[in-house]
Amino acid sequence: MREPKRRVTTVQSRELGEELRRARERARVGGSAVCEELEWSPAKLSKLEGGWRGTSDVELAVLLGRLGSDKATRDRVLRLAREHDTGYLVRPHFGKLADSLLCLIIHERAARAISSYEPMIVPGLLQTEDYAAAMIGKFGEATQENVDLKVRARIDRQEILASERSPVTEFFIHETALRTAVGGAKVMHDQMMRLAFMCDWRLLTPRVIPMAAGNHPYLMHSSVLMEFDSVKPVAYSETDTATVFLEDDHAVDFYQRKQSVLADLALDAGRSRSVFAHWADVYDRRGDSDDQDVAHQQLQRGW
């Protein structure tokens, strides 16, 4: 029997705890009732659901049995419990987008500060609904319903930016993303205007990394660094098929250095607002031309 080893919180333990909390809520069973029946202390259940402690496979099985969890939930929880904490947690998308990953959602909602970099597209947390639909539609989804569901998941993530405890956020967006048309001129115009307006938000700062910044190695790959009040920072990087969450000290140090370099390369909020407004004007004057070759030439010239 596997005995509990963890007495600190990690990415993996927090995801496990959230799965258990959701399983209990789906069963509509109060924490005090569970503790009484299983002869657990309230502190034990609270720490387990918060990711601050582990427990044995046997106790997990007893808990899930009491909650009447289905086989899929039982298998998922036990798989999480048996994972080794290495500081590098991989979560496959299984043909989906990262927006629906539980590990991503719970950490974004708990973050005190988020720093993000995107080289080719507008970050998901800043996308308009039309931009998100155009981008997600490019994945070749079978039905419009699938696209709509994934767009909704992305838009729902954005609620953290307007909540009572919104994190302090800084988004570094390479100018290439502004030049890359997604969904047509109107979609891009509205997206650029949204970014320009966001420059006035209190806790949110979109910043442009201009083409003139050159080809620094840190500009190659997208990344996100999240900081929290009571646990150590977590970085994540999304690939085509999986997202990697990193809390290894050396990895976090790397991403902290990267974010510092990005801050030096990026324009400030005022100049970034001017760049967003410029591109909004470019797309507005371009109109809804279907001639993509002409449109591309216009964008390359800055029109």
N, C-alpha and C positions, 0 to 999 in steps of 0.2 A: 504494500500500500504506500502510495506517495504521500509523504508528510509535508505540511506547509513549510516553505523555506523563506518566503518573502516577508520582509517587514518594512520595505520601502515601496513607494509607488513608482511605476514605470508605464510606458506607453501600453505595453501588453496587459499589465494588471488593471489599468484604468478601463481598457476596452472590455476585459473580462467582467469587471465590476458593473459596467453599464449594461452588459448583456444580462446579468443576473437581476439588476434592478428592473429592467424592462420586462423580464420574464415574470417577476413578481407583480408588476403593475398590470400586465395582461391577465394574470390570474385573479386580480382584484383582491389581493390578500395583503393586509397591513403588516408592517414590520414587527409590531409587538406580538401579533398572533403567530407569526412564523417562529419568533424567538421562544415563545412559550411552548409551542408544540415540539420544537427540536431541542429545547433546553439550552438555547444559546443566550449569551448576554446581548443586549441591544448594541453594545460597542462592537462586538464581533461582526454582526451583520452589517453595521454601518461602515466599518473599515473594509469589509469584503466588497461591498457595493461601491465604495469610494476608491478601490484599488490600492488600499494601504496594507493589505495583508492577503495571504493566500490561505488555502485549506486543502484538505486531502480530496482525492477523487471520490472516495466513499461519501464524504460529507456533501460534496457537490451533487452527487447522484441522489442522496436523500433529500436535499433541498429541492432539486428539480422535480423529484417524484411528488413531494408535497405540493408543489405548484402546478402539477399536472401538465408539465411542459411536453410539447410534441417531440418526436424523434429528431427532427431537424434542429430544434433548439438544443436538445441534449447533446447531440453530436457536435454542434458548433461550440458550445460551452466547454465540453471536455477537450476538444481540439485546442482551444485557446489556453486552457489550463495546463496542457502538456507542452506548450511551446517553450523553448529556451529563450531567456532574455539575453540577447547578445548586443543590444544597442542598435540593431538594424532589424526593423520589422517590415516585412514585405506583405502587401495586401493586393492580390490580383484583382482585376476588374471583372474578369469573366464576361467580357463582351459588353460591359457597362462602362459608365464614366465614374471618375473618382468622387463626384458629388454625393453619391449615395453611400460612400464608405462610412461606417459607424465610427471608425477610428478618427477619420478626418473631422466629422461633424462634432464629436464631443470635445476635441481639442480646440477647434476654432471657437466654440462657445465658451470655453474656459480660459482662453488666452487673455492676457493683459495687454499684449502688444503683438502685432503681426507685421512682418516685413516681407514683401513679395517681389519677385522679379520675373518678367515675361519678355522674351526676345521677339516673338512672332505674332502674338495675339493679345487682345485686351484681357487682363486677368478675369477669371470667372466671377469673382465677387463684385466686379465693376461693370459687367456686361448688361446691356439692355436686353429685354426679352426677345426682341427681333434679332439682335446680333447673336444671342445664344442659340436661337432656333436655326439661324442660317449656319452657324458653326456646327451644331450637333447634327443637322440634316446632312452634312457632308460625310458623316460616318456611314451613310448608306443604311439607315434604319429601315426596317421592313414596312412600318406603318406610321402614319401621322400620329397615331395614338402614342406610339413609343417615343417619338420625338417630343410630343407634348409633355409626357411624364418626366422626361429627362430635363427638359427646359424648366419645368416646375421645381424639380429637385435643385437645380442651380439657383433659381430665383429665391427659393426658400432659404438657401444658405446665406443669402445677402441680408437676412433679417438681423444678423449679428451687428451689422453696421449702424442700425437704427434702434438698437435695444437700449435699455436703461444703463447697462454696463458694457457698452460698446468698447472694444479694444482700441488702443491707439494704433492706427494702421498707416503704413507707408508703402506705396506701390510704385516700383520702378518699371517703366514701360519703355522698351526700346522704340525709337521712331519708326523702325521697320514695321511694327504692328500698326502704326497709324497709316502707313502707306499701303498696307495690304488690305485690299477691299474685300469685305465679307458681306454678302447679301445685297450688294447694290449700293448706289449712291445715297439713297434716303436712309437706309439702315446705318451707313457709316456716318452720315451727317448727324443723325440723332445720337449715335454713340459718342462722337466727338463733343457734342454739346453737353452730354451727360458728364463726361470727364471734366470739361471746363467748369461746369457748375460745382462739381465735387471738390474743386480746388478751394472752395469757400467753406467746406464742411469743417466742423470744429476739430474732430479727432481723426480725420482722414486726409492724407496728402498724396495725390497722384503726381509723380515726377517723371519727366521725359528724359531718357538717355539719348542725346542727339546722335545723328549719323557721324558727326565730327568727333565723337568719343573714340573712334577707331575700333581696332579689333582686339581688345583686351581679352585674355582667356576667360575671365569671369563672366563675360557676356555670352558665352556659348549656350549655357543650359539654364532653364527655368528653375526656380527654387523658392521655398518659403521658410521663414524662420519664425517660430512662435515662442513667446516668453510668457511665464505664468507667475502668479504671486507666491506660490508655496512649493512648486516643483521646478526642476531644472528645465532649460529650454529644449524644444523639439524642432527639428528641421524635417522637411519632407520634399521629395522630388518625384514628379510624376513622369512615367514613361508611357508608351502607347498602350501597354497591357497591364501595368501594375504601378502602384505607388509605394515608395520606400520611406518609412518613418525612421529618423535617426536621432538617437539621444546619446550615443557614444561621445565622450568628451572631446576626442580629437576631431570627430565629424562636426560637432557643434562649433568648435573653435574655427574650423575652416569656413563654415557658413557665416559666422560672425565677422570674420575678416572680409569675406566676399561682400556682405552687406555694407561694410564700411567703405570699400572701394567703390561700390555702386553709388553710394551717397556722394562721393567726391566727383564721380563722372556725370551725375544727373544735374539737370537744371533745377533751380528752386521753383517753388509753387507758382510764383508770379510769372516767370518766363514760361513755365510749363503750360499755364493757362493760355498764354498767347499762342503757343504751338497748337494746342487743341483747337482754339478758335480759328487759327489759320486753316487747319485741315477741315474743320467744319465748313468753312467758306469754300474751300476747294471742292468738296463733295456737293455742296449746294449748287455751285455754278456748273458742275459737271452734269447734273440732272440724272435721268434714268437711262442713259445711253446703254444700248445692248452691245455696242462694239467694244469688246474687251481689249482688243489690241490698241485702239485709239485711247481708251480709258487708261490703259497701262502707261502709254507714252505721256499722257497728260499728268498722271501722278508722278512719274519719274521727273518731269520738269517742275513739279510743284504747282503747275498751272498758274 
